[in-house]
Amino acid sequence: MVSAHDMLTQLRASRADNSYERRLLRFTTPALLIVDDLGLRPLTGEEGMDLYEIVRRRYERAATCITSNRALEEWPPLFGDALLASAAMDRLLHHAHVLTIEGDSYRNPPLAKRTRAPRAAQVETAAR
């Protein structure tokens, strides 16, 4: 698992030392690549092209899981180019299983759920 930001930062840095192709292999060859938090921050420079290249090389060859707090409709502008976004989204969504999770945040549940004592603690207190 890699955050989208870390993956794209590594690829940007690899251009500087001419290790881009080798670094790209790190993200295109695993049987499963999990990219976390896509779209948390805007893509800059060639990051949209890098993301497309990863999607293109993995397409119908390996499994890719992408997590995002953005709706799918918000992804195309991330690429910065309509044609590039269309090509990437076509590949990403072909054969895809899209899961949309709605509800309270696991990390920050509503106050009412945070103040309730855990069930085990309630049972232990009642037994005393």
C-alpha positions in Angstrom: 0.0 0.0 0.0 1.2 3.5 -0.9 -0.4 6.9 -0.5 -1.1 8.6 -3.9 1.1 11.5 -2.7 4.1 9.3 -1.8 3.8 7.3 -5.1 3.7 10.4 -7.3 6.4 12.2 -5.3 8.7 9.1 -5.8 8.0 9.2 -9.5 8.7 12.9 -9.7 12.0 12.5 -7.9 13.0 9.6 -10.1 13.0 11.8 -13.1 15.8 13.8 -11.6 18.1 10.8 -11.2 17.0 9.0 -14.4 15.5 6.1 -12.4 11.9 6.8 -13.6 11.4 3.5 -15.5 12.8 1.4 -12.6 10.7 3.3 -10.1 7.6 2.9 -12.4 8.2 -0.9 -12.3 7.8 -0.8 -8.5 4.2 0.4 -9.0 3.3 -1.5 -12.2 4.5 -5.0 -11.5 2.9 -6.1 -8.2 -0.1 -8.4 -8.4 -2.0 -5.9 -6.3 -1.3 -2.2 -5.9 -3.3 -0.3 -3.3 -3.2 3.5 -3.8 -4.5 5.4 -0.8 -6.1 8.8 -0.7 -6.2 9.7 -4.4 -7.3 13.3 -4.8 -6.6 14.4 -1.2 -4.4 17.0 -2.8 -4.4 18.3 -6.4 -2.0 16.7 -8.8 0.7 19.0 -10.1 3.1 19.0 -13.0 3.4 15.5 -14.6 1.6 13.7 -11.8 -1.6 13.2 -13.9 0.5 11.6 -16.7 2.3 9.4 -14.1 -1.0 8.2 -12.7 -2.3 7.5 -16.2 0.9 5.6 -17.0 0.5 3.4 -13.9 -3.2 2.7 -14.8 -2.3 2.0 -18.4 0.5 -0.5 -17.6 -1.6 -2.3 -15.0 -4.8 -2.4 -17.1 -6.0 -6.0 -17.5 -2.7 -7.3 -16.1 -2.9 -6.8 -12.3 -5.4 -5.7 -9.6 -5.5 -2.1 -8.5 -7.4 -0.7 -5.5 -7.7 3.0 -5.2 -9.2 4.7 -2.1 -10.4 8.3 -2.2 -12.7 10.7 -0.3 -13.8 12.1 -3.6 -16.7 10.9 -5.7 -15.8 9.3 -9.1 -17.2 12.3 -10.8 -14.5 14.4 -9.2 -11.6 12.3 -10.4 -11.3 13.4 -14.1 -10.2 17.0 -13.2 -7.4 15.6 -11.1 -5.6 14.6 -14.4 -5.5 18.1 -15.7 -6.3 17.0 -19.2 -9.7 15.8 -20.4 -8.4 13.2 -22.9 -5.9 11.8 -20.4 -8.6 11.6 -17.8 -11.0 9.9 -20.2 -8.5 7.2 -21.1 -7.5 6.6 -17.5 -11.1 6.5 -16.2 -12.1 4.1 -19.0 -9.3 1.7 -18.0 -9.9 2.1 -14.3 -13.7 1.5 -14.5 -13.6 -1.4 -17.0 -14.0 -4.6 -14.9 -14.1 -2.4 -11.8 -16.0 -3.0 -8.6 -16.8 0.5 -7.2 -17.6 0.5 -3.5 -19.1 3.7 -2.0 -19.1 3.8 1.8 -21.5 6.1 3.5 -22.0 6.9 7.1 -20.1 8.1 10.1 -16.3 8.3 9.9 -14.5 5.5 11.7 -11.8 7.8 13.0 -14.2 10.5 14.1 -17.6 9.0 15.1 -20.4 11.3 16.3 -20.0 12.4 19.9 -22.9 10.1 21.0 -21.0 7.0 19.8 -17.7 8.2 21.4 -19.2 8.6 24.8 -20.9 5.3 25.1 -19.0 2.8 27.1 -17.8 -0.3 25.3 -20.1 -3.4 25.7 -17.3 -5.4 27.5 -16.9 -2.6 30.1 -20.7 -2.5 30.8 -20.8 -6.3 31.3 -17.8 -6.2 33.7 -19.4 -3.4 35.7 -22.7 -5.2 36.0 -20.9 -8.4 37.2 -19.4 -6.6 40.2 
